[in-house]
Amino acid sequence: MKPTMRWVPGTNLRGRAVSFGIACALVAGQAHAGWEFTPSVTLGSIYSDNVTLAPKGAETSDLILELAPALDARFDGRRVDADIRYRARSLFYRDRDELDQTYHFLDARTNAELVQDTFFLDAGVGVRQQVIDPSVVIPGETLSGGENLSDEYTAFISPHWTGRVADNLRADVRYVLGVVRYDESTLTDSDQHVLAALLERTPEAGTLYWALRYRQARVEFEDEDNVTLEQGAGELGIPVTGRTRLILIGGYERNNFLLADGSNAPDDSLWAVGLRSSRGERFEVEVLAGERVFGNTFSLRWVQRAPRWRMVASYDEDFVTYAETRLSIDPRSPESILPGPDLGRAASDVYLRERAQVDLAFDWRRTTASMRVYNERRDYQTREGEEEVRGVDFSIDWLFRPRTSFVLAAGVEETDILGADAEDRLTRLSAGVTQQLGRRTAGSLILARSDRSSDLAEREYTENAIIARLIATF
């Protein structure tokens, strides 16, 4: 049965999403003390020599006025926490007013402790932009080519129970109801139901560890076949050293979706063996290898932390739908909508995702830097075809004099897109300075360049931009 939490055509989706986001935080409104509000506004001027990201010879330049008010609100209560982050970004073109647009970004979440240390309720809502067709123009920093963006609305509510059923035995049950909606009719809306349960012996150094895990995710697509992905497994951790365990996993999978050839999805047993080790918060590693319904499988999670740097490396393989990836978003800045390993084709297909990613972060006295390397391959199960996205991006912020910073960001992303029969390479580079003008005001001047090369000449373009901004926080 379809859930009752559904937005119907003709409803003001943006208004409902923003209102629900504010309500998520105002559930704490029984007490006004504890709220922290941080409003701000950005006024910018952007010059672009290719505002529509047209191929060589068809470029059009323009001057763009940017107005971006924002509000951050946070509540820390005894039993309730809430966090709202909202941005509106309006662009006004001097010569191409048909391109004028306002974009909304919202991430609102709340957590309520209904029964002390036992029963919790999480809820959240998000608004962001989704690329409609990754095989054509994808907007850059100036949001050029906005006709290839659709507003995306997500919301979830999740009751969560946890408790001890014995001195060293813990149980955990969580249910999630989530929805994903789009303004664009070619993108498929969905409702999601996820049930996850865990029963485990509390891990203690040098002792035998065991756990029973269950997860079922059901995704109901509008006017499409439903998808159910179910997995149950038992896990045994045998001490090897005081901080390392040999991990043995065995279980089953039951999946419900059609394969490309029309047959039923694979159901079978699963197993894995590997090692898990940790040294507090400074070091964690888990390496597993085994077999699942799609064949041999491997997974890795490696976390290393030090006073001046940290590293997270991961690799995993799993059946997934794109809709399932949309309920975890972070639209704290406009850059969050730019293409990356999470922004591919918004399809209703089930695909086998093989994803590797390494994140590095460095923090010196006057310099912060980060780097990400990623590769995601999708093997579609409900139709023939594969696609892959891979890339690297880097950023640095250097405070070279009091109140003045040099900022540099660069990235290269290559894509092999399903159905496009072509490989694209997108290169981005930006550099500039930011200046703290006063206690609540700052300015920045950024030079940016985007270059897309492709096997198909009509998809190639180059854009150069100059971006000047003044930011005031109240």
C-alpha positions as CSV (number, residue, x, y, z in Angstrom):
1,M,0.0,0.0,0.0
2,K,1.2,3.5,-0.9
3,P,2.1,5.7,2.1
4,T,-0.2,8.6,2.9
5,M,2.8,11.0,2.9
6,R,2.5,12.1,-0.7
7,W,2.6,15.4,-2.6
8,V,0.2,15.6,-5.4
9,P,0.6,17.4,-8.8
10,G,-0.4,21.0,-8.6
11,T,0.8,21.4,-5.0
12,N,3.2,24.2,-4.1
13,L,6.1,21.8,-3.6
14,R,8.7,24.4,-2.8
15,G,6.4,26.1,-0.2
16,R,5.5,22.8,1.4
17,A,9.2,21.7,1.6
18,V,10.4,25.0,3.1
19,S,7.4,25.0,5.6
20,F,8.1,21.4,6.6
21,G,11.8,22.2,7.1
22,I,11.0,25.0,9.4
23,A,8.5,22.8,11.3
24,C,11.2,20.2,11.8
25,A,13.1,22.7,13.9
26,L,10.1,24.4,15.5
27,V,9.2,21.1,17.1
28,A,11.6,22.5,19.7
29,G,9.6,25.7,19.9
30,Q,8.2,24.7,23.3
31,A,11.2,26.8,24.6
32,H,12.6,29.7,22.7
33,A,15.8,29.8,24.8
34,G,18.6,27.9,23.1
35,W,17.9,29.0,19.6
36,E,20.8,30.5,17.6
37,F,20.0,32.4,14.4
38,T,22.6,33.5,11.9
39,P,21.2,35.4,8.9
40,S,23.5,36.5,6.1
41,V,23.3,37.9,2.6
42,T,25.7,37.7,-0.4
43,L,25.7,40.3,-3.2
44,G,27.8,39.4,-6.2
45,S,28.7,40.3,-9.7
46,I,29.6,37.6,-12.2
47,Y,31.1,38.1,-15.7
48,S,30.9,35.0,-18.0
49,D,32.2,34.8,-21.5
50,N,29.9,31.8,-22.2
51,V,26.7,32.0,-20.2
52,T,24.9,29.1,-22.0
53,L,28.0,26.9,-22.2
54,A,27.7,26.8,-25.9
55,P,30.2,25.1,-28.3
56,K,33.2,27.1,-29.7
57,G,32.0,29.9,-32.0
58,A,28.5,30.2,-30.4
59,E,29.5,31.7,-27.1
60,T,27.5,34.6,-25.6
61,S,29.0,36.8,-22.8
62,D,27.0,38.5,-20.1
63,L,27.1,40.2,-16.7
64,I,25.1,38.6,-14.0
65,L,24.0,40.1,-10.7
66,E,23.8,37.6,-7.8
67,L,21.7,38.0,-4.7
68,A,21.8,35.2,-2.1
69,P,20.1,35.6,1.3
70,A,20.6,32.8,3.8
71,L,19.5,31.7,7.3
72,D,21.2,29.2,9.7
73,A,19.2,28.3,12.8
74,R,20.1,25.9,15.5
75,F,18.4,24.6,18.7
76,D,20.1,22.6,21.4
77,G,17.5,21.4,23.9
78,R,17.5,18.8,26.6
79,R,15.6,16.3,24.6
80,V,15.3,18.0,21.2
81,D,17.9,19.2,18.7
82,A,17.2,21.0,15.4
83,D,19.2,22.5,12.6
84,I,18.0,24.6,9.6
85,R,20.3,25.7,6.8
86,Y,18.6,27.7,4.0
87,R,20.0,29.5,1.0
88,A,18.2,31.3,-1.8
89,R,20.3,32.3,-4.8
90,S,18.9,34.6,-7.4
91,L,20.7,35.4,-10.7
92,F,19.8,38.3,-12.9
93,Y,21.3,38.5,-16.4
94,R,21.9,42.0,-17.9
95,D,21.3,41.0,-21.6
96,R,19.6,37.6,-21.3
97,D,16.8,38.1,-18.8
98,E,15.1,34.9,-20.0
99,L,17.8,33.1,-18.1
100,D,17.0,34.8,-14.8
101,Q,16.3,32.3,-12.1
102,T,16.1,31.7,-8.3
103,Y,17.5,28.5,-6.8
104,H,16.6,27.3,-3.3
105,F,18.7,25.1,-1.0
106,L,17.4,23.7,2.3
107,D,18.6,21.2,4.8
108,A,16.4,21.0,7.9
109,R,16.7,18.2,10.5
110,T,15.5,17.5,14.0
111,N,16.1,14.8,16.5
112,A,13.8,14.2,19.5
113,E,14.5,11.9,22.4
114,L,11.0,10.7,23.2
115,V,12.0,8.1,25.8
116,Q,15.3,8.7,27.6
117,D,18.2,6.7,26.1
118,T,15.7,4.4,24.3
119,F,13.3,5.8,21.8
120,F,14.1,8.6,19.3
121,L,12.5,10.3,16.4
122,D,14.5,11.8,13.5
123,A,13.0,13.9,10.7
124,G,14.3,16.1,7.9
125,V,13.6,17.8,4.6
126,G,15.8,19.0,1.8
127,V,15.5,21.1,-1.3
128,R,18.3,21.2,-3.9
129,Q,18.8,21.0,-7.7
130,Q,19.2,17.8,-9.7
131,V,20.8,17.5,-13.1
132,I,18.2,16.3,-15.5
133,D,20.4,14.9,-18.3
134,P,24.1,14.4,-17.5
135,S,24.9,13.8,-21.2
136,V,24.3,17.5,-22.1
137,V,25.3,20.8,-20.5
138,I,25.8,20.6,-16.8
139,P,25.8,24.0,-14.9
140,G,28.9,25.3,-13.4
141,E,29.7,27.9,-10.8
142,T,27.5,30.5,-12.5
143,L,24.6,28.0,-12.9
144,S,24.7,28.6,-16.7
145,G,22.5,26.2,-18.6
146,G,19.9,26.2,-15.8
147,E,17.4,24.6,-18.1
148,N,19.2,21.3,-17.3
149,L,18.3,21.6,-13.6
150,S,15.2,20.5,-11.7
151,D,14.2,21.2,-8.2
152,E,14.4,18.1,-6.0
153,Y,12.5,17.8,-2.8
154,T,13.3,15.1,-0.2
155,A,11.8,14.4,3.2
156,F,12.0,11.6,5.8
157,I,10.7,10.6,9.2
158,S,12.4,7.9,11.2
159,P,11.5,6.4,14.6
160,H,14.5,4.6,16.2
161,W,14.5,2.3,19.2
162,T,17.7,1.1,21.0
163,G,18.3,-0.6,24.3
164,R,19.9,-3.4,26.2
165,V,18.1,-6.7,26.5
166,A,20.9,-8.1,28.8
167,D,24.1,-6.7,30.4
168,N,26.2,-7.2,27.3
169,L,23.4,-7.6,24.6
170,R,22.1,-4.6,22.7
171,A,19.2,-4.4,20.2
172,D,18.6,-1.6,17.7
173,V,15.5,-1.1,15.4
174,R,15.0,1.7,12.9
175,Y,12.3,2.5,10.4
176,V,12.5,5.2,7.7
177,L,9.8,6.6,5.5
178,G,11.2,8.8,2.8
179,V,9.9,10.6,-0.3
180,V,11.7,12.1,-3.3
181,R,9.9,14.5,-5.6
182,Y,11.0,16.4,-8.8
183,D,9.5,19.4,-10.7
184,E,10.7,17.8,-13.9
185,S,8.2,15.3,-15.3
186,T,11.0,13.2,-16.9
187,L,12.4,12.4,-13.5
188,T,10.7,9.7,-11.5
189,D,9.2,10.4,-8.0
190,S,9.6,7.7,-5.4
191,D,8.5,6.7,-1.9
192,Q,10.8,4.6,0.3
193,H,10.4,2.3,3.3
194,V,13.5,1.0,5.1
195,L,13.5,-1.3,8.1
196,A,16.8,-2.1,9.8
197,A,17.4,-4.3,12.9
198,L,20.5,-5.3,14.9
199,L,21.1,-7.6,17.8
200,E,24.7,-7.7,19.0
201,R,26.9,-8.7,21.8
202,T,28.6,-5.5,23.0
203,P,32.1,-5.5,21.6
204,E,34.9,-5.6,24.2
205,A,38.6,-5.9,23.6
206,G,39.8,-9.5,23.6
207,T,36.3,-11.1,23.7
208,L,34.2,-12.9,21.1
209,Y,31.8,-10.7,19.3
210,W,28.7,-11.6,17.4
211,A,25.8,-9.8,15.7
212,L,22.6,-10.5,13.7
213,R,21.7,-7.9,11.1
214,Y,18.6,-7.4,8.9
215,R,17.7,-4.7,6.4
216,Q,14.9,-4.4,3.9
217,A,14.6,-1.4,1.6
218,R,11.4,-1.0,-0.6
219,V,11.4,1.8,-3.2
220,E,8.0,2.5,-4.8
221,F,8.5,4.4,-8.1
222,E,5.7,6.4,-9.6
223,D,4.3,4.5,-12.6
224,E,7.2,2.1,-12.4
225,D,7.9,-1.4,-11.0
226,N,8.6,-1.4,-7.3
227,V,12.0,-2.5,-6.0
228,T,12.7,-4.5,-2.8
229,L,16.2,-5.2,-1.6
230,E,16.5,-7.5,1.5
231,Q,19.5,-8.9,3.3
232,G,20.0,-10.8,6.5
233,A,23.3,-11.9,8.0
234,G,25.1,-13.2,11.0
235,E,28.5,-11.9,12.0
236,L,31.2,-13.4,14.2
237,G,34.3,-11.6,15.4
238,I,37.1,-13.8,16.8
239,P,39.9,-11.9,18.7
240,V,43.3,-12.2,17.0
241,T,45.1,-9.5,19.0
242,G,43.7,-7.1,21.6
243,R,42.6,-4.7,18.9
244,T,42.1,-6.9,15.9
245,R,39.3,-9.5,15.1
246,L,38.9,-12.1,12.4
247,I,35.4,-11.4,10.9
248,L,33.2,-14.2,9.5
249,I,29.9,-13.3,7.9
250,G,27.2,-15.5,6.4
251,G,23.6,-14.8,5.4
252,Y,21.1,-14.5,2.5
253,E,19.7,-11.9,0.0
254,R,16.2,-11.7,-1.4
255,N,15.7,-9.1,-4.1
256,N,12.6,-8.2,-6.1
257,F,13.2,-6.4,-9.4
258,L,13.3,-7.4,-13.1
259,L,16.6,-8.0,-14.8
260,A,17.3,-6.7,-18.3
261,D,16.4,-10.0,-19.9
262,G,13.0,-10.1,-18.0
263,S,13.9,-12.7,-15.5
264,N,13.6,-12.3,-11.7
265,A,16.3,-10.7,-9.7
266,P,18.9,-13.1,-8.1
267,D,18.3,-14.6,-4.6
268,D,21.1,-16.5,-2.9
269,S,23.4,-16.8,0.1
270,L,26.2,-14.5,0.9
271,W,29.5,-14.9,2.8
272,A,32.5,-12.8,3.6
273,V,35.7,-13.1,5.7
274,G,38.2,-10.4,6.7
275,L,39.8,-8.4,9.5
276,R,38.6,-5.5,11.6
277,S,41.0,-3.4,13.8
278,S,40.8,-0.1,15.6
279,R,42.8,2.1,18.0
280,G,40.2,4.4,19.4
281,E,39.4,7.3,17.1
282,R,42.9,7.5,15.6
283,F,42.7,4.4,13.4
284,E,40.0,2.1,12.0
285,V,40.2,-0.5,9.3
286,E,38.0,-3.2,8.0
287,V,38.8,-5.4,5.0
288,L,36.3,-8.0,3.7
289,A,36.2,-10.4,0.8
290,G,33.6,-12.9,-0.1
291,E,30.7,-13.8,-2.5
292,R,27.3,-12.4,-3.1
293,V,24.5,-13.0,-5.7
294,F,26.4,-10.9,-8.3
295,G,29.7,-12.8,-7.8
296,N,32.9,-12.2,-5.9
297,T,32.8,-9.1,-3.7
298,F,35.3,-6.9,-1.8
299,S,34.9,-4.0,0.7
300,L,37.2,-1.7,2.5
301,R,37.0,1.0,5.1
302,W,40.1,2.7,6.4
303,V,40.1,5.8,8.6
304,Q,43.3,7.4,9.8
305,R,43.3,10.5,12.0
306,A,46.2,12.7,13.3
307,P,46.4,16.2,14.8
308,R,47.2,17.8,11.4
309,W,45.5,15.5,8.9
310,R,42.9,12.8,8.4
311,M,42.2,10.2,5.7
312,V,39.2,8.1,4.9
313,A,39.4,5.5,2.2
314,S,36.5,3.2,1.2
315,Y,35.3,0.7,-1.4
316,D,32.0,-1.1,-1.6
317,E,29.8,-3.0,-4.0
318,D,26.0,-3.2,-3.6
319,F,22.7,-3.1,-5.4
320,V,21.2,0.3,-5.1
321,T,18.7,2.7,-6.7
322,Y,19.5,6.3,-7.3
323,A,16.5,7.3,-5.2
324,E,18.1,5.8,-2.1
325,T,21.1,8.1,-2.4
326,R,19.0,11.3,-2.3
327,L,17.9,11.3,1.4
328,S,21.4,12.3,2.6
329,I,22.2,15.8,1.3
330,D,24.2,18.8,2.4
331,P,23.2,21.9,0.5
332,R,25.1,24.3,2.8
333,S,26.6,26.0,-0.3
334,P,25.6,26.3,-3.9
335,E,28.7,24.2,-4.9
336,S,26.9,21.2,-3.4
337,I,24.8,20.9,-6.7
338,L,27.9,20.5,-8.9
339,P,28.6,17.2,-10.5
340,G,30.3,14.5,-8.5
341,P,30.1,10.8,-7.7
342,D,26.6,11.2,-6.3
343,L,25.3,13.2,-9.2
344,G,24.7,11.0,-12.1
345,R,21.6,9.8,-14.0
346,A,18.5,10.2,-11.8
347,A,17.0,6.9,-13.1
348,S,14.6,4.4,-11.5
349,D,16.8,1.5,-12.5
350,V,18.5,-0.8,-10.1
351,Y,22.2,-0.9,-10.6
352,L,25.2,-2.6,-9.1
353,R,27.4,0.2,-7.8
354,E,31.1,-0.3,-7.4
355,R,32.4,2.8,-5.7
356,A,35.9,3.8,-4.4
357,Q,36.7,7.0,-2.8
358,V,39.7,8.5,-0.8
359,D,39.3,11.8,1.1
360,L,42.3,13.6,2.5
361,A,42.2,16.8,4.7
362,F,45.1,18.8,6.1
363,D,45.1,21.6,8.6
364,W,48.1,23.7,9.4
365,R,48.3,26.9,11.4
366,R,47.4,29.1,8.4
367,T,46.5,26.6,5.7
368,T,43.7,24.1,5.2
369,A,43.5,21.8,2.2
370,S,41.4,18.9,1.1
371,M,41.6,16.4,-1.8
372,R,39.2,13.7,-3.0
373,V,39.7,10.9,-5.5
374,Y,36.7,8.9,-6.6
375,N,35.5,6.3,-9.1
376,E,32.0,5.0,-9.4
377,R,30.9,2.3,-11.9
378,R,27.2,1.4,-12.4
379,D,26.1,-1.8,-14.0
380,Y,22.4,-1.5,-14.7
381,Q,20.3,-4.6,-13.9
382,T,16.9,-3.6,-15.4
383,R,18.4,-2.6,-18.8
384,E,21.6,-3.2,-20.7
385,G,24.4,-0.8,-20.1
386,E,27.1,0.6,-17.9
387,E,28.3,4.1,-17.0
388,E,31.2,5.3,-15.0
389,V,32.3,8.6,-13.4
390,R,35.8,9.1,-12.0
391,G,37.8,12.2,-11.0
392,V,39.9,14.1,-8.5
393,D,39.3,17.5,-6.9
394,F,41.5,19.7,-4.7
395,S,41.1,22.9,-2.7
396,I,43.4,25.0,-0.5
397,D,42.8,28.0,1.7
398,W,46.0,29.9,2.7
399,L,45.8,32.8,5.2
400,F,48.9,34.5,3.8
401,R,48.3,37.7,5.8
402,P,46.0,38.8,8.6
403,R,42.3,38.8,7.4
404,T,43.4,37.9,3.8
405,S,43.3,34.4,2.3
406,F,44.3,32.9,-1.1
407,V,41.9,30.3,-2.3
408,L,42.5,27.7,-5.0
409,A,40.2,24.9,-6.2
410,A,40.7,22.5,-9.1
411,G,39.1,19.3,-10.4
412,V,39.0,16.9,-13.3
413,E,36.1,14.5,-13.9
414,E,35.7,11.9,-16.6
415,T,32.4,10.3,-17.5
416,D,31.3,7.4,-19.6
417,I,27.5,8.0,-19.8
418,L,24.9,5.4,-20.5
419,G,23.5,5.7,-24.0
420,A,25.8,8.6,-25.0
421,D,28.5,6.4,-26.6
422,A,31.1,9.0,-25.7
423,E,33.6,10.0,-23.0
424,D,33.6,13.5,-21.6
425,R,36.3,15.2,-19.5
426,L,35.3,18.3,-17.4
427,T,38.2,20.4,-16.0
428,R,37.5,23.2,-13.5
429,L,40.0,25.7,-12.0
430,S,39.4,28.7,-9.8
431,A,41.7,31.0,-7.9
432,G,41.3,34.2,-6.0
433,V,41.4,36.1,-2.7
434,T,39.0,36.6,0.2
435,Q,39.3,39.5,2.5
436,Q,37.7,40.0,6.0
437,L,36.5,43.6,5.8
438,G,35.0,43.8,9.2
439,R,33.7,41.7,12.1
440,R,30.6,40.7,10.0
441,T,31.6,41.5,6.4
442,A,33.9,39.8,3.9
443,G,34.6,40.1,0.2
444,S,36.1,37.8,-2.4
445,L,37.4,38.1,-6.0
446,I,37.6,34.8,-7.9
447,L,38.8,33.9,-11.4
448,A,37.3,30.7,-12.7
449,R,37.6,28.5,-15.8
450,S,35.6,25.5,-17.0
451,D,36.6,23.4,-20.0
452,R,34.7,20.3,-21.3
453,S,36.3,18.1,-23.9
454,S,34.2,15.3,-25.5
455,D,34.2,12.6,-28.1
456,L,31.2,14.5,-29.5
457,A,32.2,18.0,-30.6
458,E,28.7,19.5,-29.9
459,R,29.2,18.9,-26.2
460,E,32.5,20.7,-25.9
461,Y,32.7,24.2,-24.4
462,T,35.0,26.6,-22.5
463,E,33.9,29.2,-20.0
464,N,35.9,31.9,-18.2
465,A,34.3,33.9,-15.4
466,I,35.2,36.7,-13.0
467,I,33.2,36.5,-9.7
468,A,33.2,39.3,-7.1
469,R,31.2,38.9,-3.9
470,L,30.4,40.8,-0.7
471,I,29.1,38.8,2.2
472,A,27.4,40.3,5.3
473,T,26.5,38.3,8.4
474,F,24.0,39.6,10.9
